[in-house]
């Protein structure tokens, strides 16, 4: 088969809380051998929570690898085998304190295809009802309400650098304002 690699062996190098690291020996199409190191990740979800005024609810939280707070759409990690919509509804409630009457699937994205199996599922939540946040232990974040048009401008001006947030804002904006192709 064209554009395929055959796994010959696999070794787990690390078994962490969130990720597992593997090194596989592979055979290329031409018969040569190679090594592929990759991360196995359970995946995640992100939510564009849009109110009746077309404001999008975002969260600002410190991201250790970058040493600074980033503004993102509400999101969370899936447990292995967990239903993405259930996870998205849970994360929206935990992080923003909101529930949604409608939860529409907007697709998925593969954030780092060269070395990670993570898939992030994107949802559009509307008909919001607000209550209390239920943050996880050790989770600290601020909720921000941003007009969707402003969030779109922030993406285009590189002021929202998180990939899942950029894609979620752009897909949501297009869905609500872009029309059909």
C-alpha positions as CSV (number, residue, x, y, z in Angstrom):
1,X,0.0,0.0,0.0
2,X,1.3,3.4,-0.9
3,X,2.1,5.8,1.9
4,X,2.2,3.3,4.7
5,X,4.7,2.2,7.4
6,X,4.6,-1.2,9.1
7,X,5.2,-1.5,12.8
8,X,7.9,-4.1,13.6
9,X,8.2,-3.6,17.3
10,X,7.1,-1.2,20.0
11,X,8.6,-0.2,23.4
12,X,6.9,2.0,26.0
13,X,9.4,4.4,27.3
14,X,7.3,6.4,29.8
15,X,3.8,5.9,31.4
16,X,2.7,9.3,32.8
17,X,-0.4,10.7,34.3
18,X,-1.5,12.2,30.9
19,X,0.8,10.8,28.3
20,X,2.5,7.6,27.4
21,X,5.7,7.7,25.3
22,X,6.6,5.0,22.8
23,X,9.4,4.2,20.5
24,X,8.5,1.9,17.5
25,X,10.7,0.3,15.0
26,X,9.1,0.5,11.6
27,X,9.6,-0.6,8.0
28,X,9.3,2.0,5.3
29,X,7.7,1.5,1.9
30,X,11.1,0.8,0.3
31,X,12.0,-1.8,3.0
32,X,14.3,0.4,5.0
33,X,13.9,0.4,8.8
34,X,13.2,3.5,10.8
35,X,12.3,4.7,14.3
36,X,9.1,6.6,15.3
37,X,8.8,8.1,18.7
38,X,5.3,9.3,19.6
39,X,3.0,10.2,22.5
40,X,-0.2,8.4,23.1
41,X,-2.7,10.8,24.5
42,X,-6.4,10.1,25.3
43,X,-7.6,13.2,23.4
44,X,-9.6,16.2,24.5
45,X,-12.5,18.5,23.9
46,X,-13.0,22.2,23.6
47,X,-16.2,24.2,23.6
48,X,-17.3,27.5,22.0
49,X,-19.8,28.6,24.5
50,X,-21.8,31.4,22.8
51,X,-24.6,33.4,24.5
52,X,-27.5,35.2,22.9
53,X,-25.4,38.3,22.4
54,X,-22.8,36.3,20.5
55,X,-20.2,36.6,23.3
56,X,-17.9,33.6,23.6
57,X,-16.8,32.5,27.1
58,X,-13.1,31.9,27.4
59,X,-10.8,31.1,30.2
60,X,-7.4,32.5,31.1
61,X,-5.0,30.1,32.9
62,X,-1.3,29.7,33.5
63,X,0.3,27.3,31.1
64,X,3.5,25.9,32.6
65,X,5.4,25.0,29.4
66,X,5.1,28.6,28.2
67,X,5.6,30.3,31.5
68,X,2.6,32.6,31.1
69,X,-1.2,32.7,31.2
70,X,-3.0,32.0,28.0
71,X,-6.6,32.8,26.9
72,X,-8.4,29.7,25.6
73,X,-11.8,28.3,25.0
74,X,-12.9,25.9,27.8
75,X,-11.4,22.5,27.3
76,X,-10.4,19.3,28.9
77,X,-8.8,15.9,28.6
78,X,-10.8,12.9,27.8
79,X,-10.5,9.8,29.9
80,X,-9.7,6.8,27.7
81,X,-13.0,5.6,26.2
82,X,-15.0,8.6,27.4
83,X,-17.7,10.1,25.2
84,X,-16.5,13.5,23.9
85,X,-19.8,15.3,24.3
86,X,-20.1,14.2,27.9
87,X,-16.6,15.5,28.6
88,X,-17.3,18.8,26.9
89,X,-20.5,19.3,28.9
90,X,-18.5,18.5,32.1
91,X,-15.7,20.8,31.2
92,X,-18.1,23.7,30.4
93,X,-19.7,23.3,33.8
94,X,-16.4,22.9,35.7
95,X,-14.6,25.8,34.1
96,X,-17.3,28.3,33.2
97,X,-20.2,27.2,35.5
98,X,-22.5,26.8,32.5
99,X,-24.8,24.2,31.0
100,X,-26.1,24.4,27.4
101,X,-29.4,23.5,25.8
102,X,-27.7,22.6,22.6
103,X,-24.3,21.1,22.0
104,X,-23.4,20.8,18.4
105,X,-20.4,18.9,17.1
106,X,-18.1,21.0,14.9
107,X,-15.5,18.3,14.1
108,X,-12.1,17.5,15.4
109,X,-8.5,18.5,15.0
110,X,-5.2,16.7,15.2
111,X,-2.9,19.3,17.0
112,X,0.5,17.6,16.5
113,X,0.4,14.9,13.9
114,X,4.1,14.2,13.7
115,X,4.5,12.8,17.2
116,X,1.2,12.7,19.1
117,X,-2.1,10.7,18.8
118,X,-4.2,13.4,20.5
119,X,-7.5,14.3,18.8
120,X,-9.5,17.3,20.1
121,X,-13.2,17.3,19.5
122,X,-14.9,20.7,19.0
123,X,-18.4,21.7,20.2
124,X,-20.6,24.7,19.9
125,X,-22.7,25.3,23.0
126,X,-25.7,27.5,22.9
127,X,-28.7,28.2,25.1
128,X,-26.4,28.8,28.1
129,X,-27.5,28.7,31.7
130,X,-25.1,29.8,34.4
131,X,-24.4,28.4,37.9
132,X,-21.2,27.8,39.9
133,X,-17.9,26.7,38.6
134,X,-16.6,23.3,39.9
135,X,-12.8,23.6,39.2
136,X,-10.6,20.6,39.6
137,X,-8.2,20.6,42.6
138,X,-5.2,22.6,41.6
139,X,-7.0,24.3,38.7
140,X,-7.0,28.1,38.7
141,X,-8.5,30.2,35.9
142,X,-10.4,33.4,35.2
143,X,-13.5,33.4,32.9
144,X,-13.7,36.1,30.3
145,X,-16.6,37.0,28.1
146,X,-15.5,38.3,24.7
147,X,-17.6,39.3,21.7
148,X,-17.2,36.6,19.0
149,X,-16.2,39.2,16.4
150,X,-13.5,40.5,18.8
151,X,-12.3,36.9,19.4
152,X,-12.1,36.5,15.6
153,X,-10.0,39.6,15.4
154,X,-7.7,38.4,18.2
155,X,-7.1,35.2,16.3
156,X,-6.3,37.1,13.1
157,X,-4.0,39.5,15.0
158,X,-2.2,36.5,16.7
159,X,-3.4,37.5,20.1
160,X,-4.9,34.0,20.8
161,X,-2.0,31.6,20.1
162,X,-3.5,28.3,21.3
163,X,-4.3,26.2,18.3
164,X,-7.5,24.6,19.6
165,X,-8.8,28.1,20.5
166,X,-7.9,29.5,17.1
167,X,-9.6,26.7,15.2
168,X,-12.7,26.8,17.5
169,X,-13.1,30.5,17.1
170,X,-12.7,30.4,13.4
171,X,-15.1,27.5,12.9
172,X,-17.7,29.1,15.1
173,X,-17.4,32.4,13.4
174,X,-17.7,30.8,10.0
175,X,-20.6,28.7,11.1
176,X,-22.5,31.8,12.5
177,X,-21.4,34.3,9.8
178,X,-19.7,32.6,6.9
179,X,-22.6,30.9,5.2
180,X,-22.4,27.9,2.9
181,X,-19.7,27.1,0.5
